[in-house]
């Protein structure tokens, strides 16, 4: 239910961004607003508090963000206050990012390795995956020593496992079946 709500609001904001050709700018500002709310819990608690009037909350938004974010985003935040959806803001930002990535034909993923990858290696892997998926792939390298070696790539719901840990596990299974 929350994702459905977040998706609808994200689509509405994205449509405004498309109409005014500011989708990327709206995303960076929305991301910054979410970060501000994460860091300043008091501000977030005021925005979601039921005993504070909606007009006071909207005045607070106006005061805090005046001249700092696009008016469309500021009005969007006020709508979230009116509809008691401030708690969905982080989910809305994630849905908005997915819409922006889809528009830009982009897939974000992670490459999990035992040791840090060099920039050249990441770029080569991104290039190979981009041609495989016919989309622009960007990867973030995460170090996890338990993979022993190789690379585990996660793109959305898909996983490409080329780790030594998995290969050893598969060999163990095969040997146990032969021995049984």
BAKOL-197890 format. One record per residue: x, y, z of N, C-alpha, C in turn. Coordinates in steps of 0.1 Angstrom, whole numbers, padded with zeros to 4 digits, always signed. Each point is the difference from the previous one (the first is absolute). Layout:
% residues N
XYZXYZXYZ
...
//
This chain:
% residues 180
+0008-0012+0000-0008+0012+0000+0009+0013+0000
+0010+0000+0008+0009+0011+0001+0007+0003-0013
+0005-0011-0006+0007+0002-0013-0010+0005-0011
-0012-0005+0001-0010+0005-0010-0002+0015+0002
-0002+0004+0012-0002+0015+0003+0013+0008-0004
+0011-0005+0004+0013+0007-0003+0002+0001-0015
-0004-0011-0007+0002+0000-0015-0009+0010-0006
-0013+0001+0005-0009+0010-0006+0005+0014+0002
+0005+0003+0012+0005+0014+0003+0012+0003-0008
+0009-0011-0001+0012+0002-0008-0003+0003-0015
-0009-0008-0005-0004+0002-0014-0006+0014-0002
-0008+0005+0009-0005+0014-0001+0011+0010+0000
+0009-0001+0009+0011+0009+0000+0009-0001-0012
+0002-0012-0005+0008-0003-0012-0006+0007-0012
-0014-0001-0001-0007+0006-0011+0002+0015+0000
+0000+0006+0012+0002+0015+0001+0014+0003-0005
+0010-0009+0004+0014+0002-0004+0001-0001-0015
-0007-0010-0006+0000-0002-0015-0005+0012-0007
-0012+0005+0005-0006+0012-0006+0009+0012+0000
+0008+0002+0010+0009+0011+0001+0014-0003-0003
+0003-0012-0004+0013-0005-0003+0010+0002+0011
-0004-0004+0012+0009+0001+0012+0000-0013+0008
-0002-0011-0006+0000-0013+0007+0012-0002+0008
+0012+0002-0005+0012-0003+0007+0002+0010+0012
-0003+0012-0003+0001+0010+0011-0010-0003+0012
-0012-0004-0004-0010-0003+0010+0005-0012+0009
+0006-0010-0007+0005-0011+0007+0011+0004+0010
+0010+0008-0004+0010+0003+0009-0005+0009+0012
-0010+0008-0003-0005+0008+0011-0009-0009+0009
-0007-0009-0005-0008-0009+0008+0009-0009+0008
+0011-0005-0006+0010-0008+0008+0005+0009+0012
+0003+0012-0003+0006+0009+0011-0011+0002+0011
-0012+0002-0004-0011+0002+0010-0001-0013+0009
+0000-0012-0007+0000-0012+0008+0012-0001+0010
+0012+0004-0005+0011+0000+0009-0001+0009+0011
-0006+0012-0002-0002+0010+0010-0010-0006+0011
-0010-0006-0005-0010-0006+0009+0006-0012+0008
+0009-0008-0006+0006-0011+0007+0010+0006+0011
+0007+0010-0003+0010+0006+0009-0007+0007+0012
-0010+0008-0004-0007+0008+0010-0014-0007+0004
+0001-0009+0009-0012-0007+0004-0011+0009+0006
+0004+0010+0007-0010+0009+0006-0009+0007-0011
+0007+0004-0011-0007+0005-0011-0010-0010-0006
+0004-0012-0001-0008-0011-0005-0012-0003+0009
+0003+0000+0013-0010-0003+0010-0011+0011+0000
+0004+0013-0002-0009+0011-0001-0009-0002-0012
+0006-0004-0012-0008-0001-0012-0010-0012+0001
+0003-0010+0008-0010-0011+0001-0009+0000+0012
+0003+0010+0009-0008+0001+0012-0015+0003-0002
-0009-0007+0005-0014+0002-0002-0005+0012+0007
+0006+0004+0011-0005+0011+0008+0005+0014-0005
+0008+0000-0010+0004+0013-0006-0008+0002-0012
-0005+0012-0002-0009+0003-0011+0007-0001-0013
-0007-0004-0011+0005-0001-0013+0005+0014-0005
-0006+0010+0004+0004+0014-0005+0013+0003+0007
+0002-0004+0012+0013+0003+0007+0011-0008-0007
-0003-0013-0003+0010-0008-0007+0004+0006-0014
-0010+0005-0007+0003+0006-0013+0007+0012+0001
-0002+0008+0010+0007+0012+0003+0015-0003+0003
+0002-0011+0008+0013-0005+0003+0008-0004-0013
-0007-0007-0009+0006-0004-0012+0004+0012-0008
-0009+0010-0001+0002+0012-0007+0013+0008+0006
+0000+0000+0013+0011+0007+0006+0014-0007-0002
+0000-0013+0002+0012-0008-0001+0005+0000-0015
-0009-0002-0009+0005-0003-0014-0002+0012-0009
-0004+0012+0004-0002+0011-0008+0013+0004-0007
-0001+0000-0014+0012+0004-0008+0011-0011-0001
-0003-0011+0007+0011-0011+0000-0004-0012-0009
-0013-0002-0002-0005-0011-0009-0010+0006-0010
-0002-0007-0011-0010+0004-0010-0014+0001+0006
-0007+0010-0004-0014+0002+0005-0009-0012-0002
+0002-0007-0011-0008-0012-0002+0003-0010+0011
+0012-0002+0004+0003-0010+0010-0005+0005+0014
+0001+0013+0002-0005+0006+0013-0015-0002+0000
-0007+0002-0011-0015-0002+0000-0003-0014+0002
+0008-0009-0006-0002-0015+0001+0001-0004+0015
+0010+0006+0007+0002-0003+0014-0013+0005+0008
-0005+0011-0004-0012+0005+0007-0012-0009-0003
-0001-0006-0012-0011-0010-0003+0002-0012+0009
+0013-0005+0002+0002-0011+0008-0005+0003+0015
+0002+0012+0004-0005+0004+0013-0015-0001+0001
-0006+0006-0011-0015+0000+0000-0006-0014+0000
+0007-0009-0007-0005-0014-0001+0006-0009+0010
+0007+0005+0010+0006-0008+0010+0009-0011-0006
+0008+0003-0009+0009-0009-0007+0015+0003+0002
+0003+0008+0009+0014+0004+0003+0009-0012+0003
-0006-0010+0007+0007-0012+0003+0004-0008-0012
-0006+0002-0011+0003-0007-0013+0011+0007-0008
+0005+0011+0005+0010+0008-0008+0012-0008-0005
+0006-0008+0009+0011-0008-0004-0003-0010-0011
-0011-0007+0001-0005-0009-0010-0003+0007-0013
-0006+0012+0001-0003+0008-0012+0013+0003-0007
+0011+0004+0007+0012+0003-0006+0006-0012-0007
-0001-0012+0006+0006-0012-0006-0008-0003-0013
-0013+0001+0000-0008-0002-0012+0003+0010-0011
+0002+0013+0004+0003+0010-0009+0014-0003-0007
+0009-0005+0008+0013-0004-0006-0001-0011-0010
-0009-0010+0003-0002-0011-0010-0006+0006-0013
-0009+0009+0001-0006+0006-0012+0010+0008-0007
+0009+0007+0006+0010+0008-0006+0010-0010-0007
+0004-0011+0007+0009-0009-0006-0006-0007-0013
-0013-0003+0001-0007-0005-0011+0000+0009-0012
-0002+0013+0003+0000+0010-0011+0013+0001-0006
+0011+0000+0008+0014+0001-0005+0006-0013-0004
-0009-0011-0001+0005-0013-0004+0012-0005+0008
-0001+0001+0013+0010-0002+0009-0003-0011+0010
+0009-0009+0003-0001-0010+0010+0011+0002+0010
-0003+0001+0013+0010+0001+0011+0001-0013+0006
+0012-0004+0003+0003-0012+0007+0012+0000+0009
+0003-0011+0006+0012-0002+0008+0008-0011-0005
+0013+0001+0002+0010-0011-0003+0006-0003+0013
-0002-0012+0005+0005-0004+0013+0013-0008-0002
+0011+0004+0006+0013-0007-0002+0007-0001+0013
+0010-0009+0000+0008-0002+0013+0009+0011+0002
+0005+0006-0011+0009+0012+0001-0005+0011-0009
+0003+0013+0003-0005+0011-0008+0004-0002-0015
-0010+0003-0008+0003+0000-0015+0006+0013-0004
+0009+0000-0010+0005+0012-0005-0010+0006-0009
+0001+0013-0002-0010+0008-0008+0000-0006-0014
+0011-0004-0006+0001-0006-0013-0009-0013-0001
+0002-0008+0010-0008-0013+0001-0015+0003+0001
-0004+0009+0008-0014+0004+0001-0005+0004-0013
+0007+0009-0007-0004+0006-0013-0002-0012-0010
+0010-0009+0000-0001-0011-0010-0012-0009+0003
-0003-0003+0013-0012-0008+0004-0012+0008-0004
-0001+0013+0003-0012+0008-0004-0002-0001-0015
+0011+0001-0008-0001+0000-0014-0006-0013-0005
+0005-0011+0005-0005-0014-0004-0015-0001+0004
-0003+0004+0012-0014-0001+0004-0009+0009-0007
+0005+0012-0004-0008+0009-0008-0004-0006-0013
+0010-0006-0007-0003-0006-0013-0009-0012+0002
+0001-0008+0011-0008-0011+0002-0015+0004+0002
-0002+0010+0008-0014+0004+0004-0005+0011-0009
+0008+0006-0009-0004+0011-0009-0004+0012+0008
+0006+0002+0011-0003+0012+0009+0013+0005+0005
+0001+0012+0005+0012+0005+0007+0000-0006+0014
+0011-0007+0003+0001-0006+0013+0011+0007+0008
-0004+0004+0012+0010+0006+0010+0001-0009+0012
+0012-0003+0004+0002-0009+0011+0007+0007+0012
-0004-0004+0012+0007+0005+0012+0007-0013+0005
+0013+0001+0003+0008-0011+0005-0001-0001+0016
-0004-0012+0004-0001-0002+0015+0009-0012+0003
+0008+0002+0010+0010-0010+0004-0006-0009+0011
+0000-0013-0003-0004-0010+0009+0010-0012+0000
+0008-0001+0010+0011-0010-0001-0006-0015+0000
-0012-0002+0004-0006-0013+0000-0002-0006-0014
+0001+0008-0010-0002-0005-0014+0013-0007-0005
+0011+0001+0007+0013-0006-0002+0007+0005-0013
-0008+0001-0011+0006+0005-0012-0011+0000-0011
+0003+0006-0011-0011+0001-0011-0008+0012+0003
-0012+0001-0006-0009+0011+0001-0014-0005+0000
-0008+0007+0009-0015-0002+0000-0006+0013-0004
-0008+0000-0011-0006+0012-0005-0015-0001+0003
-0005+0011+0006-0015+0001+0002-0005+0012-0008
-0009-0003-0009-0007+0010-0008-0015-0002+0002
-0006+0009+0008-0014-0001+0003-0003-0013+0007
-0009-0008-0006-0003-0013+0005+0009-0012-0005
+0009+0004-0009+0009-0011-0006+0013+0000+0007
+0006-0012+0001+0012-0002+0006+0009-0009-0009
+0012+0005-0003+0010-0008-0008+0011-0004+0010
+0001-0013+0003+0009-0004+0010+0012-0007-0006
+0012+0007+0000+0012-0006-0004+0010-0001+0011
-0004-0003+0012+0009+0000+0011+0006-0014+0003
+0011+0000+0005+0007-0013+0004-0008-0007+0011
-0006+0007+0009-0008-0005+0010-0011-0009-0005
-0007+0005-0010-0011-0007-0006+0005-0012-0008
+0011+0001-0007+0006-0011-0008+0004-0011+0010
+0006+0003+0011+0004-0010+0010-0013-0007+0006
-0010+0008+0002-0013-0005+0006-0006-0010-0010
+0000+0004-0013-0005-0009-0010+0008-0013-0002
+0013+0001+0001+0009-0012+0000-0003-0009+0012
-0002+0006+0012-0003-0008+0012-0013-0008-0002
-0010+0007-0006-0013-0007-0003+0002-0012-0009
+0007+0003-0011+0003-0011-0010+0007-0012+0006
+0010+0004+0008+0008-0011+0007-0009-0008+0010
-0008+0007+0007-0009-0007+0010-0010-0009-0007
-0004+0004-0012-0010-0009-0008+0008-0012-0006
+0012+0002-0004+0008-0011-0005+0003-0010+0011
+0003+0005+0012+0004-0009+0011-0012-0007+0006
-0012+0006+0000-0012-0006+0005-0004-0012-0006
//
